[in-house]
Amino acid sequence: MSYCPGLKFECDNRLGLKKYPLIENALNTECRKVESDEVINIVLAEDDIDDVLIFKLALKELQTAVKLNHVDNGDKLLALLQQLLPDIIFLDIDLPRKDGLACVIDIRKNSAFDNVPVVLISGYSFYKYIESGFAGGANYYLIKTSSVAQLASSLKRIFSIDWKKVMYYPPINEFVIGDTEGVA
């Protein structure tokens, strides 16, 4: 777990519109068991093809049945979400056309996605991005890594939550996953 000192938010009212309950002890130590016929439907909004490849390799390490839908900009993400209700969205902050922070706000304005977790992913560990993602209603902020093993470990933590049973919004001190060394 990472701690981000100095960040102050009301964890149960990020947008000022909806109440997001905090669920204690929602995290398990291992990936939850999925039914043999269950496939996790993931949307990955990422414009860097190398990061997409690392993400795919990390998913393969988890040996979890997933269907990965990939888009490379924010406009395409929002268009795809008009046709698809995914189980989880991984959203790069630095997307062309419409950035990830603007996309998460649009997603959270639509009640159809109230039970869809959104994980922001970024190479940036600046407080202003973390604060904006938290306030915008994201479930986690994942710091990018070039290590498949490290990403698989982070994804394992995210997939340890049974998102179909609980919509988990961690407190700010548990919001960031990954190395925050040098956070500005």
Helices and strands as residue ranges (DSSP letters): E 40-45, H 49-62, E 66-71, H 74-81, E 88-92, H 100-109, G 111-113, E 118-122, H 127-136, E 140-143, H 148-159, G 172-174, E 176-177
